[in-house]
Each structure stands twice: as structure tokens, then as C-alpha cells.
Amino acid sequence: MTMLDLGPQTRIVARLAESVTDEQLTAPTPCPECAVRNLLGHIHMLSVAFRDAARKDLGTTTDTSPNAAVPDIGPGWREELPKVLDELADAWRDPAAWTGMTRAGGVSLPGDVAGAVVADELVIHGWDLARATGQAYDPDPAALESALTFLHVAADDPNRGGGLFGPVVPVPPEAPLLDRAVGLSGRDPEWRP
């Protein structure tokens, strides 16, 4: 995996979040049992964890499993989320982030793998957020390519049993790259609220 500038994708996710209305916070998302507010909380939590993983600043933020509790947003989320997304992108601009070992979600992994994981998280959860709130979504092409490569490897891993977030949803090979990534992640590209 080569270094990837996550900045274009973090800005896309920040713009999507900025457009979420208070009324949409309780809307359903493609993530089962997860409302928009929980999805935003998860994006915030993973941004902090992967920012710290890039910095090799290991501790509570990098040791907490994403399944430990249903995430939620705090009262200052509209100011905090874009800030932490910027910090995430900045941390991954350091070539050292992509080398050696790090940890995220309580799992130790090589830096380049962690970079691929966070690119995938940003692309797929950007789609989740856009789809749940009725927004147009055009992910950063480099992040999408990275996510698709990562998801192909994850889907082929016999220890995972299919998609990262559920069983792979079959998508025609001629489908757009985003639809293929969404299907590999275990989501139906046709999902609507």
C-alpha cells in the first residue's frame, strides 16, 4: 500500500456531516440498529482512533473495540467532527504513519494496513451517511480505489466469512466502483431509508 492523502475524503465526509439536519439525527442508516447520530458518533470515534494510530499514540483511543458500545454524538459534534477529521488527514500525511506497527480498535496491525482500513471506513461510512440523509455522494477516487482493493482482500479472507460489515452483497462486475465497494462491505447499493 502506498501513502494516500486522506484529506480529500475527510473533507467530503465533513461536508456531508455539515449538511445533516437535527431532524435527520434519528433517521435509519444502512448500518443495522444505527441511526444517523450513532453513525456520526462512530465516524468521530474512528477518526480519533486512527489519528492516534497514525501518530503511534497508543492508549485508550486505540485500544477500544468499535463494538464496545453504540457510539453517539456529543453536544459539540458539529464543531468537533470537522476538526478531528482534519487532524486525521494531517496525521496520515506523515510517512511514518504508514510504517511499522500500530493499533486501532484494540487490534495491532501494520501502519499501511491501518491506512487502508481508515480509507475504507471513510469511503463506506461516507456512503452510509449520504444514503441515510439523501445527499449526493462522490468519494475521492484515490480513497475509493484503496477501499475497493482492501475490501477485495477482506472478502477473500476465509477467516472473515465475507464482507467486513456483513455478508458480501453480489453486485454486477460492470457496476460502478462505489457500488462494488459497497457490496463487498456487506451493504446493498440499492439501500434506501
C-alpha positions in Angstrom: 0.0 0.0 0.0 1.4 3.4 -0.9 0.7 6.5 1.0 -2.7 8.1 0.4 -3.8 11.6 1.1 -6.9 11.1 3.2 -7.6 14.9 3.1 -9.9 14.9 0.1 -12.1 12.1 1.6 -12.2 13.6 5.1 -13.4 16.9 3.6 -16.1 15.1 1.7 -17.3 13.4 4.9 -17.1 16.7 6.8 -19.3 18.4 4.2 -21.8 15.5 4.4 -22.0 15.8 8.2 -22.3 19.6 8.0 -25.5 19.2 5.9 -27.2 16.8 8.4 -30.2 18.4 10.0 -31.2 17.9 13.6 -34.3 16.1 12.4 -32.2 13.6 10.5 -30.2 12.5 13.5 -32.7 9.8 14.4 -33.1 8.6 10.8 -32.1 5.0 9.9 -28.8 4.2 8.1 -27.6 1.2 6.1 -25.9 0.1 9.4 -28.4 -2.1 11.3 -29.6 -0.7 14.6 -27.7 2.5 13.9 -29.3 5.9 13.5 -27.5 8.8 11.8 -26.5 10.2 15.3 -24.8 6.8 16.0 -23.1 6.7 12.6 -21.7 10.3 13.2 -20.5 9.2 16.7 -18.8 6.2 15.1 -17.1 8.4 12.4 -15.9 10.7 15.2 -14.6 7.7 17.3 -12.8 6.1 14.4 -11.3 9.4 13.4 -9.8 9.9 16.8 -8.6 6.3 17.0 -7.0 6.3 13.6 -5.5 9.7 14.1 -3.8 8.4 17.2 -2.9 5.1 15.4 -1.1 7.2 12.7 0.8 9.1 15.4 1.6 5.8 17.2 0.0 7.5 20.3 -1.4 4.2 21.6 -3.8 4.0 24.5 -7.5 4.1 25.3 -8.5 5.6 22.0 -6.7 2.9 20.0 -7.5 0.0 22.4 -11.3 0.4 22.5 -13.2 -2.0 20.2 -15.7 -0.3 17.9 -18.2 -2.8 19.2 -17.7 -1.9 22.9 -20.8 0.4 22.9 -23.2 2.0 20.4 -21.5 5.3 19.7 -23.3 8.6 19.9 -22.6 12.3 19.2 -21.9 14.8 21.9 -23.3 18.3 22.1 -20.4 19.9 20.3 -20.2 17.4 17.5 -20.8 20.0 14.7 -17.5 21.8 15.7 -15.6 18.7 16.8 -16.1 16.3 13.9 -14.6 18.5 11.1 -11.7 19.3 13.4 -10.9 15.7 14.2 -11.3 14.7 10.5 -8.7 17.4 9.6 -6.4 16.0 12.4 -6.9 12.5 11.0 -5.9 13.6 7.5 -2.9 15.5 8.8 -1.7 12.6 10.9 -1.7 10.3 7.9 0.3 12.7 5.8 3.4 11.7 7.9 5.2 8.9 6.1 6.0 7.3 9.5 2.2 6.6 9.9 2.4 4.1 7.1 5.4 2.2 8.5 5.9 -0.1 11.5 3.2 -1.4 13.7 0.3 0.5 15.2 -3.1 -0.3 16.9 -6.7 0.6 16.3 -9.9 -0.9 17.7 -7.7 -3.0 20.0 -6.1 -4.7 17.1 -2.4 -4.5 16.3 -1.7 -4.1 12.6 1.0 -2.7 10.2 0.7 1.0 9.5 0.0 0.6 5.8 -2.9 -1.8 6.6 -4.3 0.7 9.2 -4.1 3.4 6.5 -6.1 1.1 4.1 -8.7 0.4 6.9 -9.3 4.1 7.6 -9.6 4.9 3.9 -12.2 2.1 3.7 -14.1 3.3 6.8 -14.2 6.9 5.4 -15.5 5.8 2.0 -18.1 3.3 3.2 -19.4 5.4 6.1 -19.5 8.4 3.8 -21.8 6.4 1.6 -23.8 5.4 4.7 -24.2 9.0 5.8 -25.1 10.3 2.3 -27.6 7.5 1.7 -29.3 7.9 5.1 -29.6 11.7 4.6 -30.5 11.8 0.9 -27.3 13.6 -0.1 -25.3 13.1 -3.4 -22.0 11.3 -2.8 -18.9 11.2 -4.9 -16.0 9.8 -2.9 -12.4 10.7 -3.5 -11.2 8.5 -6.4 -7.9 7.5 -4.7 -9.7 6.6 -1.4 -12.3 4.7 -3.3 -9.7 2.7 -5.2 -7.9 2.0 -1.9 -11.1 0.9 -0.2 -12.1 -1.4 -3.1 -8.6 -3.1 -3.0 -8.9 -3.5 0.8 -12.4 -4.9 0.6 -11.5 -7.4 -2.1 -8.8 -8.8 0.2 -11.1 -8.8 3.2 -13.9 -10.5 1.3 -11.5 -13.2 0.2 -10.2 -13.9 3.7 -11.7 -17.2 4.8 -11.4 -16.2 8.5 -13.7 -13.2 7.9 -16.6 -15.0 6.3 -17.3 -12.4 3.7 -17.8 -8.6 3.9 -16.3 -6.6 6.7 -19.7 -5.4 7.8 -21.8 -8.4 6.8 -22.0 -11.0 4.0 -21.0 -9.7 0.6 -23.9 -8.4 -1.5 -23.4 -9.6 -5.1 -23.0 -6.7 -7.5 -22.6 -7.0 -11.3 -18.9 -6.7 -12.3 -19.8 -3.8 -14.6 -21.4 -1.8 -11.7 -19.7 1.5 -10.7 -16.7 1.2 -8.4 -18.6 2.6 -5.5 -21.4 0.1 -5.8 -18.8 -2.7 -5.9 -17.1 -1.4 -2.8 -20.5 -1.1 -1.0 -21.5 -4.6 -2.0 -18.1 -6.0 -0.8 -18.6 -4.2 2.5 -21.8 -6.2 3.1 -24.3 -3.4 2.1 -26.9 -3.3 -0.6 -26.0 -0.5 -3.0 -29.8 -0.1 -3.6 -30.5 0.6 0.1 -32.9 3.5 0.8 -34.2 4.7 4.1 
